[in-house]
Amino acid sequence: MAKYSLEFKLKIVQEHLEEKRGINCLAKKYGFNCNTQIRKWIHAYNELGEEGLLRSRKCRNYSVQFKLDAIELYLTTELSYQEVANLLKMNNPPLIANWLKTYRKLGIDGLSKQKGRPPTMSKKKRNEIQPLPSEQSQLDKLEKENRMLKIENAYLKELRRLRLEDEQKMNESRESFTASEDTFD
């Protein structure tokens, strides 16, 4: 069960927005040691409405590309984790911080690693002939390498596309500059 109910969070947020009560005043009134939690609720409510205050009950699986986009957005802008999470419609900003930490430590491999307990084998697979452990590890290694090459390929394609766009913009600006020089001659 969540520590704070949706009704309680809404009550505090409404009190702040409608009655113009300060965050420090609300923190003191409701017995919070600091105002950080209330500030997060207000920010989440302003960005996502009531959904921002709901506790997410479903485990979301984010793709590696989504994680990379979130990290890139955080690193290339001066947005906080909270603001990036709001832009991406997530209500768990620390998740972005964890992705960044993992990415810095393990690279893309860390972002693609499956978490939790592996799924149990279906009955159909139990009846199939299983490869030898050495063959299986080699197969896993090749699949991982294939996945990494696909990610790298997608990254390089996007980088190339962006570079070509920049070059095209530069050529257009040169042409317009040259055309403006010709009119002065």
N, C-alpha and C positions, 0 to 999 in steps of 0.2 A: 504494500500500500504506500502511496506517496506521502511524503512528510506533510505537505500542505495541499489542501483540496483546491479544486478549481474555484469554488465559491469564495474561499478565503483570499486567494490571489486576486480575483476580480474585485472583491470588496476593497482591498488595499489600493488597487490601481484606480478604481472609480473614485475613491476618496481623494487620491492625489489629483486626478484630472478634473473632477467636478467641484470639489470643495477647495481646490488649490492648496492642499496641505503639502508641506515640504517633505522630502524624503527622510531627512533626519528626524523630523517630528513623528512620522509614521513608524520609523524604526524603533524609536523610543517607546511609542504608544503600544506597539505589539511585541515588545521585548526582544528585538533583534540586537545583536552585539554591534553590527555594522550595517550600513545601508546598501551594501553591494547587491544582495539578493533582491531587494525591492527595486533597485535601479534596473536590474536585468529583467524583472517582470514587466516593468513599465516600458522598457525598450522593446521587448518581445511583443507586448500588446500593441504598441504603436506601429510596429512593422507588420505583424501577422494577424492581429486581432485576437479573438479568444483562442484560436488554434495555437498561437504562440505560447499560451499558458498551459495548454494540455500536455500531459506527460505522454510521450509517445509509447504506445503499447506494442508496436510491432518492430521487429528487428529489421532494419533496412540494410540491404547490401548495396554498397556504392561501388561503381565500376572504378577501375584504376584510372581511367581518363577523367572521371568526375573528381576523384581525389587530386589528380595532378592539376586540374583546372582550379580547384579551390585553393591549392597551395600557391599556384601562380598568381591568382587574384590577390591573395594575401601579400605575397612578396612584391608584386609590382605596383600595388596601390598603398596608400597610407591608411587603409581600413583596419579596424580591429577584428579580432576573431568573431565577435558578436555581429558586427556589421557584415562581414563576409557570409556568416551563417544566415543572416536575414536575407541577403541577396539571393542565396541559393535555396531559400525556403527550408532551412534546417533549424531545429530548435535545440541543438546540442553543440554550441561553439567549441567546447574543449576537444571535440572530435577532430576539428581542423588542426588544433595544436598538436594532437597525437600523431596525425598524419604527417605533419611537417617534421616532427621529431623522428619518426620512423624513416621518412624519406631522407633526412640528413644522415641518419645512422646507417641504413641499409640500402638506400637508393630505391629504384622502382621495384626491385624484388620484394622489399618490405611491404610495399603497398598492395602487391598482388597475392601476398600470403593469406591462405585461408585460416580463419580463426575458429576456435572451438573444436568440439569433438567431431571427427569425421563421420559422415553418415554410415549407418550400418549397411552391410551388403544385402542386396535383394536375393530372394531364393533362386531366381533365374541365374544370377551370376555365380552363385555357389556351385551350381551344377556344371558350369563351364570349366574348361581346363584352365587353370591358373598358370601364368608364366613363372618361370623360375625366379627367385629373388634377384639374381644378378640381371636377368633380362628385364624384370620390372623396374629395377633402379635405373637401368639404361634408358628404358622407355620414358620413365618420369623425367629423367635428365633432358632427353630430347624434347619432350613436350614443354618443359620449362624454357628451354632455349628457344623453341619455336614461338612461344608466347612473348618472350622478351624481344625477339627480332620483330615481331608484329608491332609491338609497342614502339620500338625504336624507329621502325619504318613509318608509322603514323606520325611520330614526332617530326621526323625529317621532312616528310611531305608537307606538314603544316608550316614548318620553318621555311621551306622553299617557297610555298605559296605567299607567305608574308614578305619574304625578300623580294619576290617578283612584284608584289603590289607596291612596295617601297620604290623599287626601280621605276615602275610605271609612273608613279606620282612624281618622282624626280625628273623623268623625261618630259612629262607634261608641263611641269613648272619651268624647265629649261626652254621648251618650245614656246611657252607663253612669254618668257623673258626675252628670247630671241626675237619673237614677233613684235614685242613692244619696242625693242631696240631698232628694228627695221623701220618702224613708223617714225622714229625720231630722225633717222638719217635722211 
